[in-house]
Amino acid sequence: MRIAILEDDKPTADIMTLWLQSAGHSVHHFSTGQSLISALKRDTFDLCILDWMLPDINGDEVLKWIREHLGWGIPVFFITSRDSKEDIVAGLARGADDYMVKPISAKELLARIDTVARRFKLTGVEDSIVENGPYRFDLKSRILTINGESVHLTQKEYDLAVFLFKNIGRLLSRDHILEAVWAKSAKVTTRTVDIHMSRLRKKLGLVEENGWRLSAVYHHGYRLEQMSSDD
């Protein structure tokens, strides 16, 4: 998972980052609420972990912004020293998916993340088949078929296509895509993402007449959508 941590205490942020990275997650640290909001305007994450008390705006204000502008598709945790029942109820009522009181352990944090990942279908546990409409990805053999016909893709085209079909309807930033598919190699630029998206659109027929839309969202990234009959 690609995780944003909002925490102004650097030692706390460092230890959580170490735990999460050791479990295979990608972590991005922010020390102020405004810096995270600025990032969320152009970037995407699978999970946000928020402290409550911050040097600029409080975590509950960041949560409010997330729910108003990004909706409910992104899970949000509070990890805070505020431990009263009133605070916990308020945090959950404002839209937090979980609320943990400091100090926390690595096992507790990772267990809570696994739980929310399963609920939001963000878990790294793979099904052997990803299928939607005429598209069928066999993840073990790395074969894509469309209406039963095999389609040749390069390794990265295949990885990118699987990532898109696992996130249908979701806006994905270019940086998010780079990390997920290319591990953000220094030799790879966002232009590489654009070129591969163009190739996939042609090879997979991801166009409106086929009931699909693979669109570039200015200053953000890409979204794959399955169109309804009313579109």
C-alpha positions in Angstrom: 0.0 0.0 0.0 1.0 3.6 -0.6 0.6 5.3 2.8 0.7 9.0 3.8 1.7 9.7 7.4 0.8 13.1 9.0 2.9 13.4 12.1 4.9 16.4 13.4 7.0 14.3 15.8 9.9 13.1 13.7 10.9 10.1 16.0 7.3 8.8 16.0 7.1 9.3 12.2 10.5 7.6 11.7 9.5 4.5 13.7 6.1 4.1 12.0 7.8 4.5 8.7 10.3 1.8 9.6 7.5 -0.6 10.6 5.5 0.0 7.5 8.4 -0.2 5.1 9.5 -3.5 6.7 6.1 -4.8 5.9 6.4 -3.8 2.3 4.5 -0.6 2.2 5.5 2.7 0.6 5.5 5.6 3.0 5.3 9.4 2.5 5.7 11.6 5.6 4.2 15.0 6.1 4.7 17.2 9.2 1.9 19.7 8.7 -1.7 19.4 7.7 -1.4 21.9 4.9 1.5 20.0 3.3 -0.6 16.8 3.2 -3.6 18.6 1.8 -1.4 20.2 -0.9 0.0 16.7 -1.8 -3.5 15.2 -1.9 -4.6 17.8 -4.5 -2.1 16.3 -7.0 -1.2 12.9 -5.6 -3.0 9.7 -4.5 -2.5 7.3 -1.6 -4.1 4.0 -0.4 -4.3 5.1 3.2 -3.8 8.2 5.3 -2.6 8.1 8.9 -3.2 11.3 10.8 -2.1 12.8 14.1 -4.6 15.1 15.7 -2.5 17.9 17.2 -0.4 19.6 14.6 1.5 22.9 14.3 -0.8 24.4 11.8 -4.3 22.8 11.4 -5.6 19.9 13.4 -5.9 16.4 12.0 -9.7 16.5 12.2 -9.7 19.5 9.8 -7.5 17.4 7.4 -10.0 14.5 7.7 -12.9 16.9 7.0 -11.0 18.1 3.8 -10.4 14.5 2.7 -14.0 13.5 3.1 -15.3 16.7 1.4 -12.9 16.6 -1.6 -11.9 12.9 -2.0 -15.0 11.2 -0.6 -15.0 7.9 1.3 -12.8 5.8 -1.1 -9.6 6.4 0.9 -9.3 4.9 4.4 -8.1 7.3 7.2 -6.6 6.4 10.6 -6.1 8.6 13.6 -3.0 7.8 15.7 -3.0 10.3 18.5 -2.4 10.8 22.2 -5.9 12.1 22.6 -7.5 9.2 24.5 -10.8 10.4 25.9 -13.9 8.6 24.8 -15.3 11.9 23.5 -12.3 12.3 21.2 -12.5 8.8 19.9 -16.2 9.1 19.2 -15.7 12.5 17.6 -12.9 11.1 15.3 -14.9 8.2 14.2 -18.0 10.3 13.7 -16.1 12.7 11.5 -15.2 9.9 9.1 -12.1 8.1 10.5 -12.0 4.4 9.7 -9.9 3.6 12.8 -8.6 5.4 15.9 -5.5 4.3 17.8 -4.1 5.9 21.0 -0.4 6.4 21.4 1.8 4.6 22.2 1.1 1.9 19.6 3.0 -1.2 18.7 4.1 -2.4 15.3 1.9 -5.5 15.5 -1.2 -3.5 16.3 -0.6 -1.0 13.5 0.0 -3.6 10.9 -2.9 -5.7 12.1 -5.2 -2.7 11.8 -3.9 -1.9 8.3 -4.5 -5.5 7.2 -8.1 -5.2 8.4 -8.9 -2.0 6.6 -7.0 -3.2 3.5 -9.3 -6.3 3.3 -12.3 -4.1 3.8 -11.2 -1.7 1.0 -9.8 -4.6 -1.1 -6.3 -3.1 -0.9 -4.7 -6.2 0.5 -1.6 -7.6 -1.2 -3.1 -11.1 -1.2 -3.6 -11.9 -4.9 -6.4 -13.7 -6.5 -5.1 -15.9 -9.4 -7.5 -14.3 -11.8 -8.5 -10.7 -12.4 -11.5 -10.5 -14.7 -13.9 -7.8 -15.8 -16.0 -7.9 -18.9 -14.0 -9.4 -21.8 -10.7 -8.8 -20.0 -9.2 -11.8 -18.1 -5.8 -11.6 -16.4 -4.2 -14.8 -15.3 -1.7 -13.6 -12.7 0.2 -16.9 -12.5 0.9 -17.3 -16.1 0.8 -13.5 -16.8 -1.5 -13.9 -19.7 -4.2 -11.4 -20.8 -7.1 -12.5 -22.9 -9.8 -10.4 -24.4 -12.9 -12.3 -25.4 -10.7 -15.4 -25.1 -8.0 -14.2 -27.5 -4.5 -13.8 -26.1 -3.1 -10.2 -26.3 0.7 -9.7 -26.3 1.9 -7.1 -23.7 5.4 -6.2 -22.5 6.1 -6.9 -18.8 5.4 -3.3 -17.8 2.3 -3.0 -20.0 0.9 -6.1 -18.3 1.8 -4.9 -14.8 0.2 -1.5 -15.6 -2.9 -3.0 -17.0 -3.4 -5.2 -13.9 -2.9 -2.2 -11.7 -5.6 -0.2 -13.6 -8.1 -3.1 -13.6 -7.6 -3.5 -9.8 -8.4 0.2 -9.4 -11.3 0.7 -11.8 -13.0 4.1 -11.2 -10.2 5.4 -9.0 -8.0 8.4 -9.9 -4.4 7.4 -9.7 -1.6 9.9 -9.7 1.4 9.5 -11.9 3.7 9.1 -8.9 1.4 6.4 -7.5 1.5 4.5 -10.8 5.3 4.9 -11.0 5.8 3.4 -7.5 3.3 0.6 -8.1 4.6 -0.5 -11.5 8.1 0.8 -11.9 9.1 1.1 -8.2 9.9 4.7 -9.1 13.2 4.0 -10.8 15.4 7.0 -11.2 15.5 6.3 -15.0 11.7 6.4 -15.3 9.8 9.6 -15.7 6.1 10.5 -15.8 6.4 10.6 -19.6 6.9 6.9 -19.5 3.5 6.5 -17.8 1.9 8.6 -20.5 3.4 6.5 -23.3 2.4 3.2 -21.7 -1.1 4.5 -21.1 -1.4 5.4 -24.8 -0.2 1.9 -25.8 -2.7 0.2 -23.5 -5.6 2.3 -24.7 -4.9 1.0 -28.2 -3.9 -2.6 -27.5 -6.8 -3.2 -25.1 -9.4 -1.1 -26.9 -10.1 1.1 -23.8 -12.3 3.5 -25.7 -15.9 4.7 -25.3 -17.3 2.7 -28.2 -16.2 -0.4 -26.3 -17.7 0.8 -23.0 -14.5 1.9 -21.4 -12.7 5.2 -20.7 -9.0 5.6 -19.9 -8.7 9.3 -19.3 -5.8 11.6 -18.3 -6.8 14.0 -15.5 -4.9 17.2 -15.8 -2.3 17.7 -13.1 -3.3 14.5 -11.4 -3.0 11.2 -13.3 -5.2 8.6 -14.9 -8.6 6.9 -14.3 -9.9 3.8 -15.9 -13.7 3.7 -16.0 -16.3 1.2 -17.1 -19.0 3.2 -18.7 -22.7 2.6 -18.0 -25.3 2.6 -20.6 -26.3 6.1 -19.6 -22.9 7.6 -20.3 
